[in-house]
Amino acid sequence: MKHYEVEIRDAKTREKLCFLDKKLPVGTTATLYFRDLGAQISWVTVFLTEYAGPLFIYLLFYFRVPFIYGRKYDFTSSRHTVVHLACMCHSF
């Protein structure tokens, strides 16, 4: 193994952020550029949007909206209690 140097630079300003002096299994000096992605959304927002989609889609089928089931079965409830139990388990 040979001795190589790694420079870490800012992608916008090309300013050197860090310098690593290690033995690396690469062929030349490596330069890594890091980019600041700016403001990010919080993990709570990601979590809520991730789980709101499947919940909303399931409830569309549970409430039997007309554009899925047609006018004959729109907004009718099921006779089977297992359907209501499944909705409660899925929602809560």
mmCIF file as gemmi writes it, N, C-alpha and C atoms, coordinates in Angstrom:
data_model
loop_
_atom_site.group_PDB
_atom_site.id
_atom_site.type_symbol
_atom_site.label_atom_id
_atom_site.label_alt_id
_atom_site.label_comp_id
_atom_site.label_asym_id
_atom_site.label_entity_id
_atom_site.label_seq_id
_atom_site.pdbx_PDB_ins_code
_atom_site.Cartn_x
_atom_site.Cartn_y
_atom_site.Cartn_z
_atom_site.occupancy
_atom_site.B_iso_or_equiv
_atom_site.pdbx_formal_charge
_atom_site.auth_seq_id
_atom_site.auth_asym_id
_atom_site.pdbx_PDB_model_num
ATOM 1 N N . MET Axp A 1 ? 0.821 -1.179 0 1 0 ? 1 A 1
ATOM 2 C CA . MET Axp A 1 ? 0 0 0 1 0 ? 1 A 1
ATOM 3 C C . MET Axp A 1 ? 0.862 1.239 0 1 0 ? 1 A 1
ATOM 4 N N . LYS Axp A 2 ? 0.381 2.226 -0.693 1 0 ? 2 A 1
ATOM 5 C CA . LYS Axp A 2 ? 1.124 3.472 -0.776 1 0 ? 2 A 1
ATOM 6 C C . LYS Axp A 2 ? 0.492 4.537 0.103 1 0 ? 2 A 1
ATOM 7 N N . HIS Axp A 3 ? 1.208 5.593 0.287 1 0 ? 3 A 1
ATOM 8 C CA . HIS Axp A 3 ? 0.756 6.706 1.107 1 0 ? 3 A 1
ATOM 9 C C . HIS Axp A 3 ? 0.083 7.746 0.216 1 0 ? 3 A 1
ATOM 10 N N . TYR Axp A 4 ? -1.184 8.083 0.491 1 0 ? 4 A 1
ATOM 11 C CA . TYR Axp A 4 ? -1.925 9.047 -0.304 1 0 ? 4 A 1
ATOM 12 C C . TYR Axp A 4 ? -2.535 10.108 0.595 1 0 ? 4 A 1
ATOM 13 N N . GLU Axp A 5 ? -2.844 11.237 0.005 1 0 ? 5 A 1
ATOM 14 C CA . GLU Axp A 5 ? -3.444 12.343 0.717 1 0 ? 5 A 1
ATOM 15 C C . GLU Axp A 5 ? -4.851 12.596 0.182 1 0 ? 5 A 1
ATOM 16 N N . VAL Axp A 6 ? -5.776 12.951 1.085 1 0 ? 6 A 1
ATOM 17 C CA . VAL Axp A 6 ? -7.156 13.243 0.698 1 0 ? 6 A 1
ATOM 18 C C . VAL Axp A 6 ? -7.49 14.655 1.16 1 0 ? 6 A 1
ATOM 19 N N . GLU Axp A 7 ? -7.927 15.473 0.223 1 0 ? 7 A 1
ATOM 20 C CA . GLU Axp A 7 ? -8.385 16.818 0.534 1 0 ? 7 A 1
ATOM 21 C C . GLU Axp A 7 ? -9.899 16.852 0.442 1 0 ? 7 A 1
ATOM 22 N N . ILE Axp A 8 ? -10.548 17.453 1.418 1 0 ? 8 A 1
ATOM 23 C CA . ILE Axp A 8 ? -11.992 17.632 1.399 1 0 ? 8 A 1
ATOM 24 C C . ILE Axp A 8 ? -12.253 19.121 1.254 1 0 ? 8 A 1
ATOM 25 N N . ARG Axp A 9 ? -12.963 19.488 0.148 1 0 ? 9 A 1
ATOM 26 C CA . ARG Axp A 9 ? -13.183 20.894 -0.171 1 0 ? 9 A 1
ATOM 27 C C . ARG Axp A 9 ? -14.664 21.199 -0.288 1 0 ? 9 A 1
ATOM 28 N N . ASP Axp A 10 ? -15.008 22.448 -0.03 1 0 ? 10 A 1
ATOM 29 C CA . ASP Axp A 10 ? -16.372 22.924 -0.224 1 0 ? 10 A 1
ATOM 30 C C . ASP Axp A 10 ? -16.636 23 -1.723 1 0 ? 10 A 1
ATOM 31 N N . ALA Axp A 11 ? -17.803 22.518 -2.167 1 0 ? 11 A 1
ATOM 32 C CA . ALA Axp A 11 ? -18.098 22.464 -3.595 1 0 ? 11 A 1
ATOM 33 C C . ALA Axp A 11 ? -18.293 23.843 -4.199 1 0 ? 11 A 1
ATOM 34 N N . LYS Axp A 12 ? -18.779 24.804 -3.424 1 0 ? 12 A 1
ATOM 35 C CA . LYS Axp A 12 ? -19.054 26.132 -3.969 1 0 ? 12 A 1
ATOM 36 C C . LYS Axp A 12 ? -17.811 27.02 -3.95 1 0 ? 12 A 1
ATOM 37 N N . THR Axp A 13 ? -17.131 27.093 -2.82 1 0 ? 13 A 1
ATOM 38 C CA . THR Axp A 13 ? -16.004 28.019 -2.683 1 0 ? 13 A 1
ATOM 39 C C . THR Axp A 13 ? -14.655 27.375 -2.96 1 0 ? 13 A 1
ATOM 40 N N . ARG Axp A 14 ? -14.622 26.07 -3.06 1 0 ? 14 A 1
ATOM 41 C CA . ARG Axp A 14 ? -13.382 25.306 -3.253 1 0 ? 14 A 1
ATOM 42 C C . ARG Axp A 14 ? -12.412 25.482 -2.088 1 0 ? 14 A 1
ATOM 43 N N . GLU Axp A 15 ? -12.923 25.948 -0.948 1 0 ? 15 A 1
ATOM 44 C CA . GLU Axp A 15 ? -12.102 26.129 0.248 1 0 ? 15 A 1
ATOM 45 C C . GLU Axp A 15 ? -11.829 24.771 0.888 1 0 ? 15 A 1
ATOM 46 N N . LYS Axp A 16 ? -10.606 24.562 1.334 1 0 ? 16 A 1
ATOM 47 C CA . LYS Axp A 16 ? -10.238 23.296 1.944 1 0 ? 16 A 1
ATOM 48 C C . LYS Axp A 16 ? -10.88 23.18 3.321 1 0 ? 16 A 1
ATOM 49 N N . LEU Axp A 17 ? -11.677 22.124 3.522 1 0 ? 17 A 1
ATOM 50 C CA . LEU Axp A 17 ? -12.356 21.905 4.789 1 0 ? 17 A 1
ATOM 51 C C . LEU Axp A 17 ? -11.568 20.975 5.704 1 0 ? 17 A 1
ATOM 52 N N . CYS Axp A 18 ? -10.933 19.998 5.116 1 0 ? 18 A 1
ATOM 53 C CA . CYS Axp A 18 ? -10.229 18.995 5.912 1 0 ? 18 A 1
ATOM 54 C C . CYS Axp A 18 ? -9.145 18.356 5.05 1 0 ? 18 A 1
ATOM 55 N N . PHE Axp A 19 ? -8.154 17.818 5.707 1 0 ? 19 A 1
ATOM 56 C CA . PHE Axp A 19 ? -7.06 17.162 5.008 1 0 ? 19 A 1
ATOM 57 C C . PHE Axp A 19 ? -6.76 15.847 5.725 1 0 ? 19 A 1
ATOM 58 N N . LEU Axp A 20 ? -6.841 14.74 5.001 1 0 ? 20 A 1
ATOM 59 C CA . LEU Axp A 20 ? -6.555 13.427 5.573 1 0 ? 20 A 1
ATOM 60 C C . LEU Axp A 20 ? -5.239 12.912 5.015 1 0 ? 20 A 1
ATOM 61 N N . ASP Axp A 21 ? -4.406 12.472 5.893 1 0 ? 21 A 1
ATOM 62 C CA . ASP Axp A 21 ? -3.105 11.938 5.497 1 0 ? 21 A 1
ATOM 63 C C . ASP Axp A 21 ? -3.074 10.48 5.933 1 0 ? 21 A 1
ATOM 64 N N . LYS Axp A 22 ? -3.454 9.575 5.009 1 0 ? 22 A 1
ATOM 65 C CA . LYS Axp A 22 ? -3.584 8.16 5.358 1 0 ? 22 A 1
ATOM 66 C C . LYS Axp A 22 ? -2.998 7.279 4.279 1 0 ? 22 A 1
ATOM 67 N N . LYS Axp A 23 ? -2.973 6.015 4.584 1 0 ? 23 A 1
ATOM 68 C CA . LYS Axp A 23 ? -2.636 5.011 3.583 1 0 ? 23 A 1
ATOM 69 C C . LYS Axp A 23 ? -3.949 4.508 2.99 1 0 ? 23 A 1
ATOM 70 N N . LEU Axp A 24 ? -4.184 4.84 1.736 1 0 ? 24 A 1
ATOM 71 C CA . LEU Axp A 24 ? -5.429 4.486 1.072 1 0 ? 24 A 1
ATOM 72 C C . LEU Axp A 24 ? -5.159 3.633 -0.156 1 0 ? 24 A 1
ATOM 73 N N . PRO Axp A 25 ? -6.052 2.681 -0.428 1 0 ? 25 A 1
ATOM 74 C CA . PRO Axp A 25 ? -5.87 1.835 -1.605 1 0 ? 25 A 1
ATOM 75 C C . PRO Axp A 25 ? -6.436 2.473 -2.872 1 0 ? 25 A 1
ATOM 76 N N . VAL Axp A 26 ? -5.988 3.67 -3.213 1 0 ? 26 A 1
ATOM 77 C CA . VAL Axp A 26 ? -6.417 4.335 -4.447 1 0 ? 26 A 1
ATOM 78 C C . VAL Axp A 26 ? -5.19 4.705 -5.261 1 0 ? 26 A 1
ATOM 79 N N . GLY Axp A 27 ? -5.404 5.058 -6.51 1 0 ? 27 A 1
ATOM 80 C CA . GLY Axp A 27 ? -4.282 5.308 -7.399 1 0 ? 27 A 1
ATOM 81 C C . GLY Axp A 27 ? -3.686 6.698 -7.319 1 0 ? 27 A 1
ATOM 82 N N . THR Axp A 28 ? -4.485 7.712 -6.971 1 0 ? 28 A 1
ATOM 83 C CA . THR Axp A 28 ? -3.982 9.081 -6.942 1 0 ? 28 A 1
ATOM 84 C C . THR Axp A 28 ? -4.546 9.793 -5.718 1 0 ? 28 A 1
ATOM 85 N N . THR Axp A 29 ? -4.189 11.043 -5.601 1 0 ? 29 A 1
ATOM 86 C CA . THR Axp A 29 ? -4.75 11.849 -4.525 1 0 ? 29 A 1
ATOM 87 C C . THR Axp A 29 ? -6.232 12.08 -4.805 1 0 ? 29 A 1
ATOM 88 N N . ALA Axp A 30 ? -7.085 11.813 -3.83 1 0 ? 30 A 1
ATOM 89 C CA . ALA Axp A 30 ? -8.531 11.958 -3.999 1 0 ? 30 A 1
ATOM 90 C C . ALA Axp A 30 ? -8.991 13.273 -3.399 1 0 ? 30 A 1
ATOM 91 N N . THR Axp A 31 ? -9.883 13.962 -4.086 1 0 ? 31 A 1
ATOM 92 C CA . THR Axp A 31 ? -10.469 15.192 -3.588 1 0 ? 31 A 1
ATOM 93 C C . THR Axp A 31 ? -11.969 14.999 -3.5 1 0 ? 31 A 1
ATOM 94 N N . LEU Axp A 32 ? -12.539 15.218 -2.317 1 0 ? 32 A 1
ATOM 95 C CA . LEU Axp A 32 ? -13.968 15.08 -2.102 1 0 ? 32 A 1
ATOM 96 C C . LEU Axp A 32 ? -14.574 16.462 -1.954 1 0 ? 32 A 1
ATOM 97 N N . TYR Axp A 33 ? -15.71 16.699 -2.627 1 0 ? 33 A 1
ATOM 98 C CA . TYR Axp A 33 ? -16.413 17.971 -2.535 1 0 ? 33 A 1
ATOM 99 C C . TYR Axp A 33 ? -17.738 17.738 -1.824 1 0 ? 33 A 1
ATOM 100 N N . PHE Axp A 34 ? -18.001 18.529 -0.793 1 0 ? 34 A 1
ATOM 101 C CA . PHE Axp A 34 ? -19.257 18.45 -0.062 1 0 ? 34 A 1
ATOM 102 C C . PHE Axp A 34 ? -20.102 19.657 -0.405 1 0 ? 34 A 1
ATOM 103 N N . ARG Axp A 35 ? -21.367 19.401 -0.637 1 0 ? 35 A 1
ATOM 104 C CA . ARG Axp A 35 ? -22.291 20.465 -1 1 0 ? 35 A 1
ATOM 105 C C . ARG Axp A 35 ? -23.3 20.653 0.116 1 0 ? 35 A 1
ATOM 106 N N . ASP Axp A 36 ? -23.51 21.908 0.524 1 0 ? 36 A 1
ATOM 107 C CA . ASP Axp A 36 ? -24.519 22.222 1.514 1 0 ? 36 A 1
ATOM 108 C C . ASP Axp A 36 ? -25.874 22.204 0.827 1 0 ? 36 A 1
ATOM 109 N N . LEU Axp A 37 ? -26.77 21.346 1.273 1 0 ? 37 A 1
ATOM 110 C CA . LEU Axp A 37 ? -28.07 21.207 0.637 1 0 ? 37 A 1
ATOM 111 C C . LEU Axp A 37 ? -29.084 22.228 1.125 1 0 ? 37 A 1
ATOM 112 N N . GLY Axp A 38 ? -28.685 23.068 2.04 1 0 ? 38 A 1
ATOM 113 C CA . GLY Axp A 38 ? -29.583 24.105 2.538 1 0 ? 38 A 1
ATOM 114 C C . GLY Axp A 38 ? -30.543 23.561 3.581 1 0 ? 38 A 1
ATOM 115 N N . ALA Axp A 39 ? -31.63 24.253 3.737 1 0 ? 39 A 1
ATOM 116 C CA . ALA Axp A 39 ? -32.625 23.864 4.737 1 0 ? 39 A 1
ATOM 117 C C . ALA Axp A 39 ? -33.293 22.555 4.339 1 0 ? 39 A 1
ATOM 118 N N . GLN Axp A 40 ? -33.457 21.69 5.284 1 0 ? 40 A 1
ATOM 119 C CA . GLN Axp A 40 ? -34.087 20.394 5.054 1 0 ? 40 A 1
ATOM 120 C C . GLN Axp A 40 ? -35.365 20.298 5.877 1 0 ? 40 A 1
ATOM 121 N N . ILE Axp A 41 ? -36.285 19.415 5.472 1 0 ? 41 A 1
ATOM 122 C CA . ILE Axp A 41 ? -37.488 19.216 6.261 1 0 ? 41 A 1
ATOM 123 C C . ILE Axp A 41 ? -37.162 18.286 7.422 1 0 ? 41 A 1
ATOM 124 N N . SER Axp A 42 ? -37.932 18.397 8.479 1 0 ? 42 A 1
ATOM 125 C CA . SER Axp A 42 ? -37.649 17.615 9.683 1 0 ? 42 A 1
ATOM 126 C C . SER Axp A 42 ? -38.082 16.163 9.49 1 0 ? 42 A 1
ATOM 127 N N . TRP Axp A 43 ? -37.589 15.287 10.344 1 0 ? 43 A 1
ATOM 128 C CA . TRP Axp A 43 ? -37.934 13.868 10.246 1 0 ? 43 A 1
ATOM 129 C C . TRP Axp A 43 ? -39.386 13.648 10.611 1 0 ? 43 A 1
ATOM 130 N N . VAL Axp A 44 ? -39.97 14.528 11.42 1 0 ? 44 A 1
ATOM 131 C CA . VAL Axp A 44 ? -41.388 14.394 11.777 1 0 ? 44 A 1
ATOM 132 C C . VAL Axp A 44 ? -42.255 14.594 10.539 1 0 ? 44 A 1
ATOM 133 N N . THR Axp A 45 ? -41.915 15.578 9.721 1 0 ? 45 A 1
ATOM 134 C CA . THR Axp A 45 ? -42.665 15.826 8.486 1 0 ? 45 A 1
ATOM 135 C C . THR Axp A 45 ? -42.543 14.644 7.536 1 0 ? 45 A 1
ATOM 136 N N . VAL Axp A 46 ? -41.363 14.1 7.416 1 0 ? 46 A 1
ATOM 137 C CA . VAL Axp A 46 ? -41.152 12.931 6.561 1 0 ? 46 A 1
ATOM 138 C C . VAL Axp A 46 ? -41.969 11.754 7.075 1 0 ? 46 A 1
ATOM 139 N N . PHE Axp A 47 ? -41.951 11.533 8.382 1 0 ? 47 A 1
ATOM 140 C CA . PHE Axp A 47 ? -42.691 10.427 8.986 1 0 ? 47 A 1
ATOM 141 C C . PHE Axp A 47 ? -44.185 10.573 8.742 1 0 ? 47 A 1
ATOM 142 N N . LEU Axp A 48 ? -44.713 11.76 8.967 1 0 ? 48 A 1
ATOM 143 C CA . LEU Axp A 48 ? -46.156 11.955 8.804 1 0 ? 48 A 1
ATOM 144 C C . LEU Axp A 48 ? -46.598 11.809 7.353 1 0 ? 48 A 1
ATOM 145 N N . THR Axp A 49 ? -45.837 12.346 6.421 1 0 ? 49 A 1
ATOM 146 C CA . THR Axp A 49 ? -46.222 12.201 5.018 1 0 ? 49 A 1
ATOM 147 C C . THR Axp A 49 ? -46.051 10.764 4.525 1 0 ? 49 A 1
ATOM 148 N N . GLU Axp A 50 ? -45.085 10.06 5.075 1 0 ? 50 A 1
ATOM 149 C CA . GLU Axp A 50 ? -44.864 8.67 4.703 1 0 ? 50 A 1
ATOM 150 C C . GLU Axp A 50 ? -46.044 7.783 5.088 1 0 ? 50 A 1
ATOM 151 N N . TYR Axp A 51 ? -46.619 8.039 6.246 1 0 ? 51 A 1
ATOM 152 C CA . TYR Axp A 51 ? -47.715 7.204 6.735 1 0 ? 51 A 1
ATOM 153 C C . TYR Axp A 51 ? -49.087 7.754 6.403 1 0 ? 51 A 1
ATOM 154 N N . ALA Axp A 52 ? -49.191 8.998 5.993 1 0 ? 52 A 1
ATOM 155 C CA . ALA Axp A 52 ? -50.491 9.564 5.638 1 0 ? 52 A 1
ATOM 156 C C . ALA Axp A 52 ? -50.989 9.004 4.305 1 0 ? 52 A 1
ATOM 157 N N . GLY Axp A 53 ? -50.083 8.733 3.382 1 0 ? 53 A 1
ATOM 158 C CA . GLY Axp A 53 ? -50.478 8.212 2.068 1 0 ? 53 A 1
ATOM 159 C C . GLY Axp A 53 ? -51.199 6.884 2.143 1 0 ? 53 A 1
ATOM 160 N N . PRO Axp A 54 ? -50.585 5.842 2.737 1 0 ? 54 A 1
ATOM 161 C CA . PRO Axp A 54 ? -51.287 4.559 2.837 1 0 ? 54 A 1
ATOM 162 C C . PRO Axp A 54 ? -52.577 4.637 3.654 1 0 ? 54 A 1
ATOM 163 N N . LEU Axp A 55 ? -52.584 5.462 4.69 1 0 ? 55 A 1
ATOM 164 C CA . LEU Axp A 55 ? -53.8 5.607 5.495 1 0 ? 55 A 1
ATOM 165 C C . LEU Axp A 55 ? -54.92 6.223 4.659 1 0 ? 55 A 1
ATOM 166 N N . PHE Axp A 56 ? -54.598 7.258 3.907 1 0 ? 56 A 1
ATOM 167 C CA . PHE Axp A 56 ? -55.588 7.908 3.065 1 0 ? 56 A 1
ATOM 168 C C . PHE Axp A 56 ? -56.116 6.963 1.99 1 0 ? 56 A 1
ATOM 169 N N . ILE Axp A 57 ? -55.246 6.204 1.356 1 0 ? 57 A 1
ATOM 170 C CA . ILE Axp A 57 ? -55.661 5.272 0.301 1 0 ? 57 A 1
ATOM 171 C C . ILE Axp A 57 ? -56.544 4.171 0.875 1 0 ? 57 A 1
ATOM 172 N N . TYR Axp A 58 ? -56.199 3.656 2.048 1 0 ? 58 A 1
ATOM 173 C CA . TYR Axp A 58 ? -57.023 2.61 2.668 1 0 ? 58 A 1
ATOM 174 C C . TYR Axp A 58 ? -58.41 3.149 2.989 1 0 ? 58 A 1
ATOM 175 N N . LEU Axp A 59 ? -58.471 4.376 3.515 1 0 ? 59 A 1
ATOM 176 C CA . LEU Axp A 59 ? -59.772 4.949 3.87 1 0 ? 59 A 1
ATOM 177 C C . LEU Axp A 59 ? -60.627 5.242 2.64 1 0 ? 59 A 1
ATOM 178 N N . LEU Axp A 60 ? -60.005 5.5 1.484 1 0 ? 60 A 1
ATOM 179 C CA . LEU Axp A 60 ? -60.787 5.648 0.25 1 0 ? 60 A 1
ATOM 180 C C . LEU Axp A 60 ? -61.565 4.375 -0.056 1 0 ? 60 A 1
ATOM 181 N N . PHE Axp A 61 ? -60.925 3.238 0.134 1 0 ? 61 A 1
ATOM 182 C CA . PHE Axp A 61 ? -61.597 1.973 -0.126 1 0 ? 61 A 1
ATOM 183 C C . PHE Axp A 61 ? -62.567 1.607 0.991 1 0 ? 61 A 1
ATOM 184 N N . TYR Axp A 62 ? -62.25 1.982 2.215 1 0 ? 62 A 1
ATOM 185 C CA . TYR Axp A 62 ? -63.137 1.664 3.341 1 0 ? 62 A 1
ATOM 186 C C . TYR Axp A 62 ? -64.46 2.416 3.233 1 0 ? 62 A 1
ATOM 187 N N . PHE Axp A 63 ? -64.4 3.696 2.899 1 0 ? 63 A 1
ATOM 188 C CA . PHE Axp A 63 ? -65.623 4.487 2.805 1 0 ? 63 A 1
ATOM 189 C C . PHE Axp A 63 ? -66.327 4.331 1.464 1 0 ? 63 A 1
ATOM 190 N N . ARG Axp A 64 ? -65.783 3.51 0.588 1 0 ? 64 A 1
ATOM 191 C CA . ARG Axp A 64 ? -66.383 3.179 -0.702 1 0 ? 64 A 1
ATOM 192 C C . ARG Axp A 64 ? -66.772 4.425 -1.49 1 0 ? 64 A 1
ATOM 193 N N . VAL Axp A 65 ? -65.78 5.198 -1.827 1 0 ? 65 A 1
ATOM 194 C CA . VAL Axp A 65 ? -66.055 6.416 -2.587 1 0 ? 65 A 1
ATOM 195 C C . VAL Axp A 65 ? -66.553 6.065 -3.987 1 0 ? 65 A 1
ATOM 196 N N . PRO Axp A 66 ? -67.437 6.884 -4.558 1 0 ? 66 A 1
ATOM 197 C CA . PRO Axp A 66 ? -68.099 6.541 -5.822 1 0 ? 66 A 1
ATOM 198 C C . PRO Axp A 66 ? -67.172 6.334 -7.004 1 0 ? 66 A 1
ATOM 199 N N . PHE Axp A 67 ? -66.064 7.075 -7.098 1 0 ? 67 A 1
ATOM 200 C CA . PHE Axp A 67 ? -65.22 6.911 -8.282 1 0 ? 67 A 1
ATOM 201 C C . PHE Axp A 67 ? -64.414 5.615 -8.261 1 0 ? 67 A 1
ATOM 202 N N . ILE Axp A 68 ? -64.429 4.887 -7.155 1 0 ? 68 A 1
ATOM 203 C CA . ILE Axp A 68 ? -63.779 3.572 -7.11 1 0 ? 68 A 1
ATOM 204 C C . ILE Axp A 68 ? -64.81 2.459 -7.279 1 0 ? 68 A 1
ATOM 205 N N . TYR Axp A 69 ? -65.923 2.554 -6.541 1 0 ? 69 A 1
ATOM 206 C CA . TYR Axp A 69 ? -66.911 1.482 -6.527 1 0 ? 69 A 1
ATOM 207 C C . TYR Axp A 69 ? -68.119 1.727 -7.416 1 0 ? 69 A 1
ATOM 208 N N . GLY Axp A 70 ? -68.297 2.917 -7.905 1 0 ? 70 A 1
ATOM 209 C CA . GLY Axp A 70 ? -69.466 3.229 -8.716 1 0 ? 70 A 1
ATOM 210 C C . GLY Axp A 70 ? -70.609 3.745 -7.846 1 0 ? 70 A 1
ATOM 211 N N . ARG Axp A 71 ? -71.619 4.294 -8.509 1 0 ? 71 A 1
ATOM 212 C CA . ARG Axp A 71 ? -72.736 4.917 -7.793 1 0 ? 71 A 1
ATOM 213 C C . ARG Axp A 71 ? -73.574 3.91 -7.004 1 0 ? 71 A 1
ATOM 214 N N . LYS Axp A 72 ? -73.614 2.67 -7.415 1 0 ? 72 A 1
ATOM 215 C CA . LYS Axp A 72 ? -74.467 1.678 -6.748 1 0 ? 72 A 1
ATOM 216 C C . LYS Axp A 72 ? -74.011 1.407 -5.32 1 0 ? 72 A 1
ATOM 217 N N . TYR Axp A 73 ? -72.693 1.407 -5.091 1 0 ? 73 A 1
ATOM 218 C CA . TYR Axp A 73 ? -72.172 1.05 -3.777 1 0 ? 73 A 1
ATOM 219 C C . TYR Axp A 73 ? -71.531 2.232 -3.045 1 0 ? 73 A 1
ATOM 220 N N . ASP Axp A 74 ? -71.788 3.45 -3.497 1 0 ? 74 A 1
ATOM 221 C CA . ASP Axp A 74 ? -71.077 4.579 -2.888 1 0 ? 74 A 1
ATOM 222 C C . ASP Axp A 74 ? -71.514 4.829 -1.446 1 0 ? 74 A 1
ATOM 223 N N . PHE Axp A 75 ? -70.536 5.014 -0.6 1 0 ? 75 A 1
ATOM 224 C CA . PHE Axp A 75 ? -70.693 5.349 0.813 1 0 ? 75 A 1
ATOM 225 C C . PHE Axp A 75 ? -71.579 4.374 1.586 1 0 ? 75 A 1
ATOM 226 N N . THR Axp A 76 ? -71.588 3.106 1.188 1 0 ? 76 A 1
ATOM 227 C CA . THR Axp A 76 ? -72.331 2.09 1.955 1 0 ? 76 A 1
ATOM 228 C C . THR Axp A 76 ? -71.358 1.39 2.874 1 0 ? 76 A 1
ATOM 229 N N . SER Axp A 77 ? -71.828 0.985 4.028 1 0 ? 77 A 1
ATOM 230 C CA . SER Axp A 77 ? -70.954 0.294 4.978 1 0 ? 77 A 1
ATOM 231 C C . SER Axp A 77 ? -71.05 -1.212 4.77 1 0 ? 77 A 1
ATOM 232 N N . SER Axp A 78 ? -70.012 -1.889 5.13 1 0 ? 78 A 1
ATOM 233 C CA . SER Axp A 78 ? -69.966 -3.335 4.979 1 0 ? 78 A 1
ATOM 234 C C . SER Axp A 78 ? -70.727 -3.999 6.118 1 0 ? 78 A 1
ATOM 235 N N . ARG Axp A 79 ? -71.287 -5.176 5.857 1 0 ? 79 A 1
ATOM 236 C CA . ARG Axp A 79 ? -72.007 -5.915 6.891 1 0 ? 79 A 1
ATOM 237 C C . ARG Axp A 79 ? -71.048 -6.663 7.797 1 0 ? 79 A 1
ATOM 238 N N . HIS Axp A 80 ? -69.833 -6.882 7.336 1 0 ? 80 A 1
ATOM 239 C CA . HIS Axp A 80 ? -68.893 -7.713 8.084 1 0 ? 80 A 1
ATOM 240 C C . HIS Axp A 80 ? -68.141 -6.874 9.117 1 0 ? 80 A 1
ATOM 241 N N . THR Axp A 81 ? -68.106 -7.374 10.333 1 0 ? 81 A 1
ATOM 242 C CA . THR Axp A 81 ? -67.41 -6.646 11.405 1 0 ? 81 A 1
ATOM 243 C C . THR Axp A 81 ? -65.903 -6.688 11.222 1 0 ? 81 A 1
ATOM 244 N N . VAL Axp A 82 ? -65.403 -7.682 10.499 1 0 ? 82 A 1
ATOM 245 C CA . VAL Axp A 82 ? -63.963 -7.781 10.298 1 0 ? 82 A 1
ATOM 246 C C . VAL Axp A 82 ? -63.443 -6.606 9.458 1 0 ? 82 A 1
ATOM 247 N N . VAL Axp A 83 ? -64.289 -6.06 8.594 1 0 ? 83 A 1
ATOM 248 C CA . VAL Axp A 83 ? -63.891 -4.9 7.792 1 0 ? 83 A 1
ATOM 249 C C . VAL Axp A 83 ? -63.707 -3.685 8.701 1 0 ? 83 A 1
ATOM 250 N N . HIS Axp A 84 ? -64.611 -3.496 9.652 1 0 ? 84 A 1
ATOM 251 C CA . HIS Axp A 84 ? -64.503 -2.381 10.591 1 0 ? 84 A 1
ATOM 252 C C . HIS Axp A 84 ? -63.304 -2.577 11.526 1 0 ? 84 A 1
ATOM 253 N N . LEU Axp A 85 ? -63.08 -3.795 11.956 1 0 ? 85 A 1
ATOM 254 C CA . LEU Axp A 85 ? -61.934 -4.107 12.811 1 0 ? 85 A 1
ATOM 255 C C . LEU Axp A 85 ? -60.621 -3.847 12.079 1 0 ? 85 A 1
ATOM 256 N N . ALA Axp A 86 ? -60.563 -4.221 10.796 1 0 ? 86 A 1
ATOM 257 C CA . ALA Axp A 86 ? -59.349 -3.988 10.011 1 0 ? 86 A 1
ATOM 258 C C . ALA Axp A 86 ? -59.088 -2.495 9.833 1 0 ? 86 A 1
ATOM 259 N N . CYS Axp A 87 ? -60.142 -1.711 9.647 1 0 ? 87 A 1
ATOM 260 C CA . CYS Axp A 87 ? -59.995 -0.27 9.51 1 0 ? 87 A 1
ATOM 261 C C . CYS Axp A 87 ? -59.471 0.339 10.812 1 0 ? 87 A 1
ATOM 262 N N . MET Axp A 88 ? -60.006 -0.098 11.942 1 0 ? 88 A 1
ATOM 263 C CA . MET Axp A 88 ? -59.534 0.423 13.226 1 0 ? 88 A 1
ATOM 264 C C . MET Axp A 88 ? -58.081 0.046 13.472 1 0 ? 88 A 1
ATOM 265 N N . CYS Axp A 89 ? -57.716 -1.2 13.178 1 0 ? 89 A 1
ATOM 266 C CA . CYS Axp A 89 ? -56.329 -1.644 13.379 1 0 ? 89 A 1
ATOM 267 C C . CYS Axp A 89 ? -55.368 -0.886 12.457 1 0 ? 89 A 1
ATOM 268 N N . HIS Axp A 90 ? -55.775 -0.674 11.228 1 0 ? 90 A 1
ATOM 269 C CA . HIS Axp A 90 ? -54.911 0.018 10.276 1 0 ? 90 A 1
ATOM 270 C C . HIS Axp A 90 ? -54.764 1.498 10.624 1 0 ? 90 A 1
ATOM 271 N N . SER Axp A 91 ? -55.859 2.104 11.08 1 0 ? 91 A 1
ATOM 272 C CA . SER Axp A 91 ? -55.844 3.542 11.353 1 0 ? 91 A 1
ATOM 273 C C . SER Axp A 91 ? -55.173 3.906 12.673 1 0 ? 91 A 1
ATOM 274 N N . PHE Axp A 92 ? -55.36 3.075 13.664 1 0 ? 92 A 1
ATOM 275 C CA . PHE Axp A 92 ? -54.819 3.417 14.987 1 0 ? 92 A 1
ATOM 276 C C . PHE Axp A 92 ? -53.586 2.616 15.313 1 0 ? 92 A 1
